[in-house]
Amino acid sequence: MTYLSLKSGTDVRGTAVSTAEHPEYELTDKAVSDISAAFILFLSQKTNKKPCELTVSLGHDSRISAMRIKTAVANTLVSMGVSVLYCSYCSTPAMFMTTVTENCDGAVQITASHHPYDRNGLKFFLKSGGISGEDLTEILNIADGITIPEHAGGSICETDYISKYAEILRNMIKNEVFAEDFEHPLKDFKIAVDAGNGVGGFYASKVLEPLGADVSASQFLEIDGMFPNHIPNPENKTAMEFIRKATLQNGCDLGVIFDTDVDRASCVDEKGDEINRNSIVALASVIALEGNEGGSIVTDSVTSDGLRDFIENTLGGKQIRFKRGYKNVIDEAIRRENAGENVPLAIETSGHAAFRENYYLDDGAYLITKIIIKAALLRKENKKIGDCISSLHKPLEEKELRFNISAPDFKKIGQRLIDDIIKTVNNIPDDVAFLAKDNYEGVRVNFTDPNLNGWFLLRLSVHDPVMPFNAESDTVGGCKEICKAFYGAVWDIEGIDFTPLKEYINEN
């Protein structure tokens, strides 16, 4: 096995716990040590510093393999002469912030986001932000066959960095809400926090409660890397139902939910309406476009037509519907900003939200802090947070399917299917269906036929041999008709499993 097999976009990911399904795991101590050392050599080259001159922060989420991996990383870095700032349980965005407030040359976060308990990974930061996929490829190539250089003088210093990070967020709220009670601007708010047993519990105890908020309805704040209550994922229906019930049953003004490492978030308003996926993009756009009239919002590709109408016709902004993948969205926003375009926000429907004012860092806690500030200001006008997006049109039906590709060259097979769809739609009259002109990945087909009245997007997964298929319709039964039209146009292609599509079409 080469270490490149552990590459997942811009992160290292692999099994880290021995289970019946995976009796041998990939993130061994040696793999972790080699890859960590390779990052230090990479960082040394980028900063023009010797390894023994570097200061690197190290943190992790709540996973049960975190301490083992932390020990392997720390021992390796110290042996190379690096000064290690150990932050213990910490959010991924907070780890980047150590390069800002603590002047660390780089940061290492041990996390696998919302993935199952037996998975884990490594995420690397430079002062400029998260590394790119190309950077990670270089690091993993260095790691293969590496001889780890040793140097005396390395050290490890422990710090409660999450408390300092929480103070930054508290000060944001105090300085922007302008409450009469400056120290307790949230004293009339009841907010439920669901951390899903990840590391987001600090937001209730260290951010909201000191500001006077009632957080008694919060749940699953305890660190537990087995995630016994629900998957810590704002896109997961079960997880969202947990926070929705907590918000309604306890009469909360707001419910917020984080993923394991707090780089993603969504929320629920006082009526129990979920603000996630397109809704969280809409709400974040409302906030980002204040003072940025006509600005561009870069989103991922699976956003609805209603969201585009809201951003462009209600808010007066511009939506750039780019590729799926939070780093793709962020990098496109930075590229456009550097080219002179006003781009205050990059955001995925998954809940990754990166504000320009916050280093284009995808930070769930920062997003929620901005939302709470907005809610507090609206309260002075006797308005609620849901009022901001009340005109957002939500589709009548939504459907997501995933087609596994068993062929070894899965990208080639997947692209063949996409090309076949493009060729087919180009031969259909535009008053029936047409290709979206602003699509950056896969194929997005819009249907004008009133029986379908919607669209579908078919794309290749960023990392896996899978083709996600998303459809929306404003007609009852429209999603099923869209699926029938899609399948009728392509039939079967060897190596692609259309079983989920067939089962959905044949449902009563």
C-alpha positions in Angstrom: 0.0 0.0 0.0 1.3 3.5 -0.9 0.2 6.3 1.4 -1.7 7.9 -1.6 -4.4 5.3 -1.0 -5.2 7.3 2.2 -5.8 10.5 0.3 -9.4 11.8 0.5 -9.5 15.2 -1.2 -7.4 17.4 1.0 -7.4 15.1 4.0 -5.8 11.9 5.1 -8.5 9.3 5.9 -8.5 5.7 6.8 -9.7 3.0 9.3 -8.1 3.6 12.7 -9.7 1.0 14.9 -9.7 -2.8 14.5 -13.2 -4.1 13.9 -14.7 -7.4 12.6 -15.1 -5.7 9.2 -11.6 -4.2 9.3 -9.5 -6.4 11.5 -6.4 -4.6 10.2 -6.5 -0.8 10.1 -4.7 1.5 7.7 -3.8 4.4 10.0 -1.1 2.6 11.9 1.3 4.4 14.1 4.0 4.0 11.4 1.6 5.5 8.8 0.7 8.4 11.1 4.4 9.0 11.9 5.6 8.9 8.3 2.9 11.2 7.1 3.3 13.7 10.0 7.1 13.8 9.3 6.4 14.4 5.6 4.2 17.3 6.5 7.0 18.8 8.6 9.4 18.5 5.7 6.8 20.1 3.4 6.1 22.9 5.9 9.9 23.4 6.4 10.2 24.0 2.7 7.2 26.3 2.5 8.4 28.5 5.4 12.1 28.3 4.7 12.6 27.2 8.3 14.4 24.1 9.6 12.1 21.6 11.3 13.7 22.5 14.7 12.6 26.2 14.1 9.0 25.3 13.6 6.1 25.6 16.0 3.1 23.4 15.1 -0.2 23.0 16.9 -1.8 19.6 17.4 -5.4 18.8 18.3 -8.1 16.3 17.7 -11.9 15.6 17.9 -13.6 13.0 20.1 -12.8 9.8 18.2 -11.7 6.8 20.2 -8.5 6.5 18.2 -7.5 10.1 18.7 -5.2 9.7 21.7 -3.2 6.9 20.0 -2.8 8.9 16.8 -2.0 12.1 18.8 0.8 10.2 20.6 2.3 9.1 17.2 2.1 12.6 15.8 3.5 14.3 18.9 6.4 11.9 19.3 7.4 12.2 15.7 7.3 16.0 15.7 9.2 16.3 19.0 11.9 13.9 17.6 12.3 16.2 14.7 13.0 19.1 17.0 9.6 20.8 16.4 7.9 22.8 19.2 4.4 21.3 19.6 1.5 23.3 21.0 -1.0 20.6 22.1 -4.6 21.8 22.1 -6.3 18.5 23.1 -10.0 18.4 22.2 -10.4 21.2 19.7 -12.5 22.1 16.7 -10.9 22.0 13.2 -11.4 25.7 12.6 -9.9 26.5 16.0 -6.8 24.6 15.0 -6.3 26.9 12.0 -6.8 29.9 14.2 -3.7 28.9 16.2 -1.7 30.0 13.1 -3.4 33.4 13.5 -3.4 34.1 17.3 -0.5 31.9 18.5 1.8 32.4 15.5 2.1 28.7 14.8 3.7 27.9 11.5 1.3 25.1 10.8 -1.4 22.9 12.5 -2.4 19.3 12.5 -5.9 18.2 13.3 -6.8 14.6 13.9 -10.4 14.1 12.6 -12.6 12.2 10.1 -15.5 14.7 10.3 -18.8 12.8 10.5 -17.5 9.4 9.4 -18.0 6.3 11.6 -16.2 5.8 14.9 -13.6 3.4 13.4 -12.4 6.0 10.9 -9.9 8.8 11.5 -7.6 11.1 9.6 -5.2 14.0 9.5 -5.9 17.5 8.4 -3.1 20.0 7.8 -3.1 23.8 7.9 -0.6 26.4 6.8 -0.8 30.0 7.7 -2.6 30.6 4.4 -5.3 28.0 5.2 -5.9 24.3 4.6 -3.6 22.6 2.2 -4.7 21.7 -1.4 -5.2 18.3 -2.8 -1.9 18.8 -4.8 -0.1 19.7 -1.6 -1.4 16.5 0.1 -0.2 14.4 -2.9 3.2 15.9 -2.5 3.2 15.2 1.3 2.1 11.6 0.8 4.7 11.0 -1.9 7.4 12.3 0.6 6.0 9.9 3.2 6.4 6.8 1.1 9.8 5.4 2.0 10.7 8.4 4.2 13.6 8.3 6.6 12.5 10.6 9.5 15.3 13.1 10.4 15.8 13.6 14.1 16.9 16.7 15.9 17.2 17.4 19.6 15.3 20.3 21.2 11.7 19.4 20.4 9.1 20.0 23.0 5.4 19.7 23.7 3.4 22.4 25.6 -0.2 21.9 26.5 -2.8 24.7 26.2 -6.6 25.1 26.6 -6.9 26.8 23.2 -10.6 26.1 22.8 -11.2 28.5 25.6 -9.3 31.3 23.9 -11.1 30.5 20.6 -14.5 30.7 22.5 -13.5 34.1 23.9 -13.0 35.4 20.3 -16.6 34.3 19.5 -18.0 35.7 22.7 -16.4 39.1 21.9 -17.9 39.0 18.4 -21.4 38.7 19.9 -20.8 41.3 22.6 -19.4 43.9 20.2 -22.0 43.4 17.4 -25.2 43.0 19.4 -24.9 46.3 21.2 -27.0 45.1 24.2 -27.6 47.2 27.2 -26.1 44.5 29.3 -22.8 44.3 27.4 -21.6 41.2 29.3 -24.8 39.3 28.9 -26.3 40.2 25.5 -28.1 36.8 25.2 -29.8 36.7 28.6 -33.2 36.5 27.0 -32.3 33.7 24.6 -32.9 30.0 25.0 -30.7 28.1 22.6 -30.3 24.3 22.4 -26.9 23.0 21.2 -26.5 19.5 19.8 -22.9 18.5 19.6 -23.6 14.9 18.6 -20.9 13.9 21.2 -18.2 15.5 19.1 -16.2 18.5 20.3 -18.8 21.2 19.8 -20.1 21.1 23.4 -17.8 24.0 24.2 -20.2 26.3 22.2 -22.9 25.9 24.9 -20.6 26.1 28.0 -17.9 28.5 26.8 -19.7 30.8 24.3 -23.4 31.0 25.0 -23.8 30.4 28.7 -21.3 33.1 29.8 -23.3 35.5 27.6 -26.4 34.8 29.6 -28.1 32.4 27.2 -30.2 29.6 28.6 -28.6 26.4 27.2 -30.5 23.9 29.5 -32.1 22.2 26.4 -28.7 21.3 24.9 -27.9 17.7 24.4 -25.1 15.3 23.6 -22.4 17.7 24.7 -20.3 15.0 26.3 -17.2 13.8 24.5 -17.9 10.2 23.2 -16.1 9.0 20.1 -18.6 6.1 19.7 -21.3 8.7 18.8 -24.0 6.7 20.7 -26.9 9.1 20.0 -26.8 10.0 16.4 -24.4 10.6 13.5 -22.9 14.1 14.1 -23.9 15.4 10.7 -26.1 18.4 9.9 -27.1 16.8 6.7 -28.4 13.6 8.4 -32.3 13.5 8.8 -32.1 11.7 12.1 -29.6 14.2 13.5 -31.8 17.1 12.4 -34.9 15.5 13.9 -33.1 15.3 17.3 -32.3 19.0 17.4 -35.7 19.9 16.0 -37.5 18.0 18.8 -35.2 19.5 21.5 -35.9 23.0 20.2 -39.7 22.6 20.1 -40.2 20.6 23.3 -38.2 23.1 25.3 -39.5 26.3 23.7 -36.2 27.4 22.4 -35.5 30.5 20.3 -33.0 28.5 18.3 -31.5 25.1 18.0 -28.0 24.6 16.6 -26.2 21.4 15.5 -22.6 20.8 14.7 -20.7 18.0 13.0 -17.9 16.1 15.0 -15.2 18.7 14.4 -17.4 21.8 14.1 -16.4 22.9 10.6 -20.1 22.5 9.6 -23.3 23.6 11.2 -27.0 24.0 10.7 -29.9 25.2 12.9 -33.7 25.0 13.6 -35.9 28.1 14.3 -38.4 28.5 17.1 -41.1 26.9 14.9 -39.1 23.8 14.4 -38.3 24.6 10.8 -35.0 23.2 9.7 -32.5 25.6 8.4 -30.0 23.4 6.6 -29.0 22.6 3.0 -30.5 25.3 0.7 -31.9 27.2 3.7 -28.6 27.6 5.5 -27.0 28.8 2.3 -29.9 31.4 2.0 -29.5 32.6 5.6 -25.7 32.8 5.4 -26.1 34.8 2.1 -28.5 37.3 3.8 -25.8 37.9 6.4 -22.9 38.0 4.0 -24.5 40.4 1.5 -25.2 43.0 4.2 -22.7 45.7 3.2 -21.8 43.8 0.1 -24.6 44.7 -2.2 -24.3 42.9 -5.5 -21.7 40.5 -4.1 -21.2 37.0 -5.3 -21.9 33.9 -3.3 -20.1 30.7 -4.4 -22.0 27.5 -3.7 -21.7 23.9 -4.5 -23.6 22.4 -7.5 -26.6 20.8 -5.9 -28.4 24.0 -4.8 -32.0 24.5 -5.9 -33.4 26.9 -8.5 -35.3 28.6 -5.6 -32.0 29.5 -3.9 -30.7 31.1 -7.0 -33.9 33.2 -7.3 -33.6 34.2 -3.6 -29.9 35.2 -3.8 -30.2 37.1 -7.1 -33.7 38.5 -7.1 -34.5 38.9 -3.4 -31.0 39.8 -2.1 -29.6 41.4 -5.2 -26.5 39.2 -5.2 -25.1 36.8 -7.7 -24.8 33.0 -7.2 -21.9 31.1 -8.6 -23.0 27.5 -8.6 -19.6 25.7 -8.6 -18.3 22.2 -8.0 -19.2 20.0 -5.0 -16.5 19.9 -2.3 -16.0 22.6 0.3 -12.4 23.2 -0.8 -13.4 23.6 -4.4 -16.0 26.2 -3.4 -13.6 28.1 -1.1 -10.8 28.0 -3.7 -13.1 29.4 -6.4 -14.2 32.2 -4.1 -10.6 33.1 -3.3 -9.7 33.0 -7.0 -12.6 35.3 -7.9 -11.8 37.6 -5.0 -8.2 37.9 -6.1 -9.4 38.7 -9.6 -11.3 41.7 -8.2 -14.8 40.2 -7.7 -16.7 40.9 -4.4 -17.1 37.4 -2.9 -18.0 37.6 0.8 -19.1 34.0 1.2 -18.3 30.5 0.0 -20.7 27.8 1.2 -21.8 24.2 0.6 -25.2 22.8 1.2 -23.5 20.4 3.6 -23.0 23.3 6.1 -19.4 24.3 5.3 -19.6 28.1 5.3 -16.5 30.2 4.8 -16.8 34.0 5.2 -14.2 36.2 3.6 -14.0 38.2 6.8 -12.9 35.0 8.6 -10.0 34.0 6.4 -12.4 32.0 4.1 -12.3 29.4 6.9 -15.1 26.9 6.9 -16.2 27.2 10.5 -19.5 26.0 11.9 -19.2 27.9 15.1 -18.4 31.1 13.3 -21.5 30.6 11.1 -23.7 30.0 14.1 -22.2 33.0 15.9 -23.1 35.2 12.9 -26.7 33.8 12.9 -27.1 34.4 16.6 -25.9 38.0 16.2 -28.5 38.4 13.4 -31.2 36.9 15.6 -30.4 39.2 18.4 -30.5 42.3 16.2 -33.8 41.1 14.6 -35.3 40.7 18.1 -35.0 44.4 18.6 -37.4 44.8 15.6 -39.7 42.1 16.9 -38.6 39.8 14.1 -37.4 36.2 14.0 -34.5 34.6 12.2 -36.8 32.6 9.9 -38.2 35.9 8.6 -35.0 36.5 6.7 -35.6 33.6 4.4 -39.4 33.4 4.4 -39.5 34.1 0.7 -37.1 31.3 -0.2 -39.0 28.9 -2.5 -38.6 25.3 -1.4 -39.2 22.6 -4.0 -42.2 20.4 -3.6 -40.2 17.2 -4.0 -36.5 16.3 -3.6 -34.7 13.0 -4.3 -31.1 11.9 -3.9 -29.8 8.6 -5.2 -26.3 7.2 -5.4 -25.1 4.8 -8.1 -22.0 2.7 -7.3 -19.5 2.1 -10.0 -17.7 -1.3 -9.9 -15.5 -0.8 -12.9 -11.8 -0.3 -12.0 -11.6 2.9 -14.2 -14.7 4.4 -12.5 -14.0 8.0 -13.6 -13.9 6.9 -17.3 -17.2 4.9 -17.0 -18.9 7.8 -15.1 -17.8 10.4 -17.6 -19.1 8.2 -20.4 -22.5 8.3 -18.8 -22.4 12.0 -18.4 -21.3 12.5 -22.0 -24.2 10.2 -23.1 -26.7 12.4 -21.2 -25.3 15.6 -22.7 -25.6 14.1 -26.2 -29.1 13.0 -25.6 -30.3 16.3 -24.1 -28.7 18.2 -27.0 -31.1 16.4 -29.3 -34.2 17.3 -27.3 -36.2 20.5 -28.0 -35.5 23.2 -25.4 -39.2 23.5 -24.6 -38.9 20.0 -23.1 -35.4 19.9 -21.5 -32.1 21.7 -21.8 -28.7 21.7 -20.2 -27.9 24.3 -17.5 -25.4 26.7 -19.0 -23.8 27.6 -15.6 -22.9 24.1 -14.5 -19.3 23.4 -13.5 -19.5 19.6 -12.9 -21.3 16.6 -14.2 -24.5 17.4 -16.1 -27.5 19.4 -14.9 -30.7 19.1 -16.9 -33.6 21.5 -16.5 -37.1 20.2 -17.5 -39.8 22.6 -18.7 -42.4 19.8 -19.2 -45.1 20.5 -16.6 -45.2 16.8 -15.6 -41.6 17.0 -14.5 -41.1 20.7 -13.7 -37.7 20.5 -12.2 -34.1 19.4 -12.8 -31.6 16.7 -12.1 -27.8 16.8 -11.5 -25.6 13.8 -12.1 -22.0 14.0 -11.2 -19.0 11.9 -10.1 -18.2 11.9 -6.4 -15.2 13.9 -5.4 -13.5 11.0 -3.8 -15.4 7.7 -4.3 -16.5 5.4 -7.2 -20.0 6.7 -6.9 -22.3 8.9 -9.0 -24.6 11.0 -6.9 -27.9 11.9 -8.6 -30.0 14.8 -7.2 -33.5 15.8 -8.5 -36.0 18.4 -7.6 -39.5 19.1 -8.8 -42.4 21.4 -8.2 -45.0 18.9 -9.4 -46.4 16.0 -7.3 -44.7 12.9 -8.6 -42.3 15.0 -10.6 -39.1 13.5 -9.2 -40.2 10.0 -10.2 -41.0 11.2 -13.7 -37.6 12.9 -13.9 -35.9 9.6 -12.8 -37.9 7.7 -15.5 -36.8 10.3 -18.1 -33.2 9.9 -17.0 -33.2 6.1 -17.0 -35.1 6.0 -20.3 -32.3 8.1 -21.9 -29.4 6.0 -20.7 -30.6 2.4 -19.9 -27.9 0.3 -18.3 -24.2 0.8 -18.6 -22.0 -2.1 -17.5 -20.2 -1.3 -14.3 -22.8 1.2 -12.9 -25.4 -0.1 -10.4 -28.7 1.6 -11.1 -30.6 -0.6 -8.6 -31.5 2.4 -6.3 -33.0 4.2 -9.4 -35.0 1.1 -10.5 -36.3 0.6 -6.9 -37.4 4.2 -6.7 -39.2 4.1 -10.0 -41.0 0.9 -9.1 -42.2 2.1 -5.7 -46.0 2.3 -5.3 
